[in-house]
Amino acid sequence: MKRNTRVKVMKKLAWAALAFSLTAPAHAKISEFSLDNGMKVLVKEDHRAPVVVQQVWYRVGSTYESPGKTGLSHMLEHMMFKGTKNLQPGEFSKIVSRLGGEENAFTSANYTAYYQVVGKQHLEKVMQLESDRMRHLVIDESEFLKERDVVTEERRWRLEDNPYSKLNEQFNATAFLNSPARNPTIGWMTDIRSYTVDDLRDWYRQWYAPNNATLVVVGDVDPQQVLSLAKRYYGAYQPEKIEATKPQVEIEQEGLRRIELKGNTQVPSLQMGFHVPSLLTAENSREVYALAVLSALLDGGESSRLPQTLVRGKQLAAGVSAGYSATDRLDTLFELTATPVEAGKLPALEKALLDEVEKLKTAPVSAAELQRVLAMEEADHVYYRDSIQAQAMIIGSLVSVGLPADTLDKWIDNLRSVTPEEVMAVAKKYLTRDNLTIATLYPDGKDHSHIKPYKGRL
């Protein structure tokens, strides 16, 4: 959600929550099934409108890729729209458009997903279309070569010509040394240019099987009818042998890492990251909930600590944020990003960010501040359920990394049980100098020798 729209949205949340409570269960049951071939099927009823979303999630993404073949999952996503034994290239999208629906796909570090949103009367048709390309994709060499050029241009536009995206990519590659979390989702350019058509065919054969997929359907549906359709269209396929990935645990960081990048921009930028566990990797899940609360304390709305202190108070930052992805399948980063109001204030901004981190270690959060943060988190939790697409996205992303489908339904209760002492404990344990990576973007063609990075202790 964009920061400048959050306040307006929050004013409407009470009404949205009330409207939702009158038309749908607060925690509508998720019906879970498993086909004989191993494919998971999850259905959530939402009868507020005669609309349905179908999503198919494959448990493969950039963290499954090896050096030299980064970006294969993203490249295959492009090829999935290039035709099957039964459909010509582009025909899939044309049919969905004629149905009055919308469709798309996306690739991430953890999974690749395909979705359609249509009137409920068209669910069977889109299920027939989606199941067709699960096993009958035609990867033609001429189409592949053309699409490979498209992906190289996409990389140039999204990353190589975008200094902020380039900084983030190099930041990840510096923070992670041996974990595949360092892989860019789109892949490194040399890898993309070296793909062969057989690379794509092998990747498709290896990962796009029913026993490596999850079907998520949310909307005005009956779970048993959805199951019947899933058996008809997806249940006919045989499972494949899916080799388990080898352990991919990042080595312990033992000292501050810092990189600098010069780019075609007028404004410098700062990015910081501390290694932290996710719900999948944490030995103690309580730490994950404490880190989530910590993130919200720093950047949970305009009244949270970072915007209040660094933007409006000290006026060092034009923008600042904190982020933590608790549901990654591998260890992840607790990140801080900031843009100074002017280049000369970059060292002071870096110091101020680290000072805010230090405060979390030395002084427990007050009950009033904790309550405010949790109220914001609960409001966002209610708001996401207003969209069937958002509901399906949450369910699919959780199940695809191995978390229970109802993880989010229990999220707020878990956050509310976090104590100020637990917040302090995770800050002391993980937000340390030896566990920190800092990346700085400087504008091109300017002398930055007078800007000395902050070298204080953390």
C-alpha positions in Angstrom: 0.0 0.0 0.0 1.4 3.4 -0.9 2.3 5.4 2.1 0.5 8.6 1.0 -2.8 6.7 0.7 -2.6 4.8 4.0 -4.2 7.6 6.1 -7.2 7.9 3.8 -7.6 4.1 3.7 -7.4 3.8 7.4 -10.3 6.2 7.8 -12.4 3.9 5.7 -11.3 0.7 7.3 -13.9 0.7 10.1 -16.6 0.9 7.5 -14.9 -1.7 5.3 -14.5 -4.1 8.2 -18.2 -3.6 9.2 -19.3 -4.2 5.6 -17.1 -7.3 5.3 -18.4 -8.7 8.6 -22.0 -8.4 7.4 -21.3 -10.3 4.1 -18.6 -12.9 4.8 -17.4 -14.9 7.8 -14.6 -13.2 9.7 -12.5 -16.4 9.2 -14.1 -18.2 6.3 -13.1 -21.8 6.3 -10.5 -23.0 3.8 -11.4 -26.4 2.4 -8.2 -28.4 1.7 -8.0 -31.4 -0.6 -5.3 -33.5 -2.2 -5.8 -35.2 -5.6 -4.5 -38.8 -6.2 -1.6 -37.4 -8.2 -0.4 -35.2 -5.3 -1.7 -31.9 -6.4 -3.1 -29.7 -3.5 -6.4 -28.0 -3.9 -7.5 -25.2 -1.6 -10.9 -23.5 -1.8 -12.3 -20.5 0.1 -15.9 -19.4 -0.3 -16.7 -15.7 -0.7 -20.2 -15.2 -2.0 -20.3 -11.4 -2.0 -20.1 -11.2 -5.8 -20.5 -13.8 -8.6 -16.7 -13.8 -9.3 -14.0 -16.4 -8.8 -10.2 -16.4 -9.0 -8.2 -19.4 -10.0 -4.5 -19.6 -9.2 -2.0 -22.4 -9.9 1.2 -22.1 -7.8 4.4 -24.1 -8.7 7.0 -24.6 -6.0 9.9 -23.2 -8.0 11.5 -19.8 -8.2 14.8 -18.1 -8.2 16.0 -19.7 -5.0 15.7 -23.1 -6.7 18.2 -22.1 -9.4 21.9 -22.8 -9.6 24.8 -20.6 -10.9 24.7 -20.2 -14.6 21.0 -20.9 -14.8 19.5 -18.0 -12.8 16.2 -16.6 -14.1 15.0 -19.9 -15.7 11.8 -19.8 -13.7 11.0 -16.3 -14.9 11.9 -17.2 -18.5 9.6 -20.2 -18.4 6.8 -18.0 -17.1 7.1 -16.0 -20.3 7.0 -19.2 -22.4 3.9 -20.4 -20.7 1.9 -17.9 -22.9 3.4 -19.2 -26.1 1.0 -22.0 -26.9 0.3 -25.7 -26.2 -0.5 -28.7 -28.2 -4.1 -27.4 -28.3 -3.6 -23.6 -28.4 -1.7 -21.2 -30.6 0.7 -18.7 -29.0 -1.4 -15.9 -27.4 -4.7 -17.8 -27.8 -4.9 -18.5 -24.0 -5.0 -14.7 -23.2 -7.5 -14.0 -26.0 -9.9 -16.5 -24.7 -9.8 -15.2 -21.2 -10.3 -11.7 -22.5 -13.4 -12.8 -24.5 -14.7 -14.2 -21.2 -14.5 -10.7 -19.7 -11.7 -11.9 -17.3 -8.2 -10.9 -16.5 -5.1 -13.1 -16.2 -1.4 -12.8 -15.6 1.5 -14.6 -13.9 4.5 -13.8 -11.7 7.7 -15.3 -10.5 9.4 -14.7 -7.2 12.2 -16.2 -5.1 9.9 -18.8 -3.7 7.3 -19.8 -6.4 5.8 -19.1 -9.8 2.1 -18.5 -10.1 -0.6 -18.1 -12.8 -4.0 -16.7 -12.2 -7.4 -15.8 -13.8 -10.2 -13.7 -12.4 -13.6 -14.4 -14.1 -17.3 -14.7 -13.6 -18.0 -17.8 -11.7 -19.8 -19.4 -14.7 -16.4 -19.4 -16.5 -14.4 -21.3 -13.8 -14.5 -24.6 -15.7 -13.2 -23.0 -18.9 -10.2 -21.3 -17.3 -9.5 -24.5 -15.4 -9.4 -26.4 -18.7 -7.1 -23.8 -20.1 -4.7 -23.7 -17.2 -4.5 -27.5 -16.8 -3.7 -27.8 -20.5 -0.5 -25.8 -20.2 0.6 -27.7 -17.0 1.6 -30.7 -19.2 1.1 -29.8 -22.8 3.2 -26.6 -23.3 5.0 -26.4 -26.6 8.4 -24.7 -26.3 9.2 -23.9 -29.9 12.8 -22.8 -30.5 12.0 -19.8 -32.7 9.4 -18.6 -30.1 12.0 -19.2 -27.4 14.7 -17.1 -29.1 12.3 -14.2 -29.6 11.2 -14.3 -26.0 14.7 -14.6 -24.8 15.4 -11.2 -26.5 12.3 -9.8 -24.8 13.6 -10.9 -21.3 17.0 -9.4 -22.0 15.3 -6.1 -22.8 13.1 -6.4 -19.7 16.2 -6.8 -17.6 17.8 -3.7 -19.2 14.7 -1.7 -18.6 13.9 -2.9 -15.1 17.4 -3.3 -13.7 20.3 -2.1 -15.7 18.7 1.2 -16.6 17.2 1.7 -13.1 19.9 2.6 -10.5 17.7 1.9 -7.5 16.9 -1.6 -8.8 20.5 -2.2 -9.6 21.5 -1.1 -6.1 19.0 -3.6 -4.6 20.3 -6.4 -6.8 23.9 -5.8 -5.9 22.9 -5.4 -2.2 21.3 -8.8 -2.2 24.3 -10.4 -3.9 26.6 -8.8 -1.2 24.4 -9.7 1.8 24.1 -13.4 0.7 27.3 -15.2 -0.4 26.3 -18.8 -0.8 22.5 -18.9 -0.4 20.4 -18.8 -3.6 18.6 -15.8 -2.0 21.3 -13.8 -3.8 19.8 -14.8 -7.2 17.9 -12.0 -9.0 14.5 -13.3 -10.0 15.0 -12.2 -13.6 18.5 -13.7 -13.7 21.9 -12.4 -14.5 22.3 -11.1 -18.0 25.0 -13.5 -19.0 22.9 -16.4 -17.8 19.8 -15.2 -19.8 21.8 -14.8 -23.0 23.2 -18.4 -22.5 19.8 -20.2 -22.1 19.1 -22.9 -24.6 15.7 -24.2 -25.6 16.6 -27.5 -23.9 17.2 -25.6 -20.6 13.6 -24.5 -20.7 12.2 -27.8 -21.7 14.1 -29.5 -18.9 13.0 -26.9 -16.3 9.4 -27.3 -17.4 9.6 -31.1 -17.2 11.3 -31.0 -13.8 9.0 -28.6 -12.0 5.6 -28.3 -13.7 4.0 -31.4 -12.4 0.7 -31.8 -10.5 2.6 -33.0 -7.3 4.6 -29.8 -7.3 1.6 -27.5 -7.7 -1.2 -26.0 -5.6 -4.6 -25.0 -7.0 -6.2 -22.1 -5.1 -9.8 -21.1 -5.9 -11.5 -18.2 -4.0 -14.9 -16.7 -4.7 -18.6 -17.6 -5.3 -18.0 -21.3 -5.5 -18.9 -24.6 -3.8 -15.8 -26.5 -2.6 -17.1 -29.9 -3.7 -17.8 -28.6 -7.2 -14.4 -27.1 -7.4 -12.9 -30.5 -6.3 -14.9 -32.3 -9.0 -13.6 -30.0 -11.7 -10.0 -30.2 -10.4 -10.2 -34.0 -10.5 -11.5 -33.8 -14.1 -8.9 -31.4 -15.5 -5.8 -31.7 -13.2 -6.3 -35.2 -11.8 -5.7 -36.9 -15.1 -1.9 -36.1 -15.0 0.7 -38.4 -13.6 3.0 -37.2 -10.8 6.7 -36.7 -11.5 9.7 -37.5 -9.3 10.6 -34.1 -7.7 14.2 -34.1 -6.4 14.5 -32.3 -3.1 16.8 -29.3 -3.2 20.0 -29.6 -1.2 20.4 -27.6 2.0 21.1 -24.0 1.1 22.0 -22.3 4.4 23.8 -18.9 4.3 27.1 -18.9 6.1 27.3 -16.7 9.2 28.3 -13.1 8.6 31.2 -12.1 10.7 31.6 -8.4 10.0 30.1 -5.3 8.4 29.8 -5.4 4.5 29.6 -2.2 2.5 29.2 -1.5 -1.2 28.9 1.7 -3.2 27.3 2.2 -6.6 27.3 5.2 -8.9 24.2 5.6 -11.0 22.3 8.0 -13.3 20.2 9.6 -10.6 20.0 13.0 -8.9 19.5 11.7 -5.4 21.6 9.2 -3.4 20.0 6.3 -1.6 20.8 4.0 1.3 19.9 0.4 1.9 20.7 -1.7 5.0 20.0 -5.3 5.8 20.5 -7.6 8.8 20.3 -11.4 8.4 17.2 -12.8 10.2 15.2 -16.1 10.1 11.8 -16.6 8.6 8.9 -18.7 9.9 10.3 -21.6 7.9 13.8 -21.4 9.2 13.4 -20.0 12.8 14.2 -22.3 15.7 11.8 -20.2 17.7 8.8 -18.7 15.9 8.4 -16.2 18.7 11.4 -14.3 17.3 9.7 -14.0 14.0 6.6 -12.3 15.5 8.8 -10.1 17.6 10.7 -9.0 14.4 7.4 -8.3 12.7 6.4 -6.1 15.6 9.8 -4.4 15.5 9.3 -3.6 11.8 5.9 -2.1 12.4 7.3 0.0 15.3 9.8 1.5 12.9 7.6 1.8 9.8 4.0 1.1 10.7 2.4 4.3 9.3 3.1 8.0 9.4 3.2 8.1 13.2 5.8 5.3 13.5 9.4 6.0 14.5 11.3 6.4 11.3 9.0 8.9 9.5 8.3 10.7 12.7 11.9 11.1 13.7 13.9 11.2 10.5 11.5 12.8 8.0 9.5 15.3 10.1 11.7 15.6 13.2 15.4 15.8 12.1 14.4 16.4 8.5 17.3 14.2 7.3 15.2 11.9 5.1 12.9 12.6 2.1 11.7 9.0 2.5 12.4 6.1 4.8 11.1 2.5 5.3 11.6 -0.8 7.1 10.7 -4.2 5.8 10.7 -7.8 6.8 9.4 -10.8 4.9 8.5 -13.4 7.5 7.3 -16.0 5.1 10.3 -16.6 2.8 11.3 -20.2 2.5 15.0 -19.4 3.3 16.6 -17.0 5.8 15.9 -13.5 4.8 16.8 -9.8 5.7 15.4 -7.2 8.0 15.8 -4.1 5.7 16.0 -0.4 6.2 16.0 2.0 3.2 16.2 5.8 3.1 16.7 8.7 0.8 18.4 11.8 2.2 16.9 15.3 1.7 20.3 16.2 0.2 23.5 14.3 -0.6 25.5 15.9 2.2 23.2 14.6 4.8 23.8 10.9 3.8 26.3 10.1 6.7 24.0 11.8 9.3 21.0 9.8 7.9 22.9 6.5 8.2 23.9 7.4 11.8 20.3 8.3 12.6 18.9 5.0 11.2 21.4 3.1 13.3 20.5 5.2 16.4 16.9 4.2 16.0 18.0 0.6 15.9 20.0 1.1 19.1 16.9 2.6 20.9 15.1 -0.7 20.4 17.8 -2.5 22.3 18.0 -0.2 25.3 14.5 1.0 26.0 11.3 -1.2 26.0 8.5 0.0 23.8 5.6 1.5 25.8 2.2 -0.2 26.1 0.6 2.7 24.2 2.9 2.5 21.3 2.7 -1.2 21.1 -1.1 -1.0 21.1 -1.1 1.6 18.3 1.1 -0.5 16.1 -1.0 -3.7 16.6 -4.2 -1.8 15.8 -2.6 -0.7 12.5 -1.5 -4.3 11.7 -5.0 -5.6 12.6 -6.7 -3.0 10.3 -4.4 -4.0 7.4 -5.2 -7.7 8.2 -9.0 -7.0 7.8 -8.6 -4.9 4.7 -6.7 -7.5 2.6 -9.8 -9.8 2.9 -11.9 -7.3 0.9 -10.3 -8.8 -2.3 -10.7 -12.4 -3.4 -7.5 -12.0 -5.4 -5.6 -10.9 -2.2 -7.1 -13.8 -0.3 -6.0 -16.3 -2.8 -2.5 -14.7 -3.1 -2.0 -15.1 0.7 -3.2 -18.7 0.7 -1.1 -19.7 -2.3 2.1 -18.0 -1.1 1.9 -19.6 2.3 1.2 -23.1 1.2 3.8 -22.9 -1.6 6.6 -22.4 0.9 5.3 -25.1 3.3 3.3 -23.0 5.8 -0.3 -23.8 6.9 -3.0 -22.1 4.8 -4.4 -20.4 7.9 -1.1 -18.9 9.0 -2.4 -15.3 8.4 -5.6 -16.0 10.3 -3.5 -16.6 13.4 -1.1 -13.8 12.6 -2.6 -11.0 14.7 -3.1 -13.2 17.7 0.6 -14.1 17.6 1.6 -10.5 17.2 -0.6 -9.5 20.1 1.2 -12.0 22.4 4.6 -10.3 21.7 6.1 -8.6 24.7 8.4 -5.5 24.9 11.1 -7.7 26.3 10.9 -10.0 23.2 11.2 -7.0 20.9 14.4 -5.9 22.7 15.8 -9.4 22.6 15.5 -9.8 18.9 16.9 -6.4 18.3 20.0 -7.2 20.4 20.4 -10.6 18.8 20.0 -9.8 15.1 20.4 -6.1 14.5 24.2 -6.0 15.1 27.1 -4.4 13.2 28.7 -7.8 12.4 25.4 -8.9 10.8 24.9 -5.8 8.7 25.2 -5.0 5.0 25.1 -1.4 3.8 24.7 -0.4 0.1 24.9 3.3 -1.0 23.9 4.8 -4.3 25.6 8.0 -5.4 24.7 10.2 -8.4 27.0 9.9 -11.4 29.7 12.3 -12.3 30.0 14.1 -9.0 32.8 14.2 -6.5 31.6 12.4 -3.4 35.0 12.4 -1.5 33.6 14.8 1.0 30.8 12.5 2.0 32.3 10.1 4.6 30.3 7.1 5.6 29.3 6.8 9.2 31.9 4.6 11.0 30.4 4.5 14.5 29.8 1.4 16.5 26.5 -0.5 16.4 
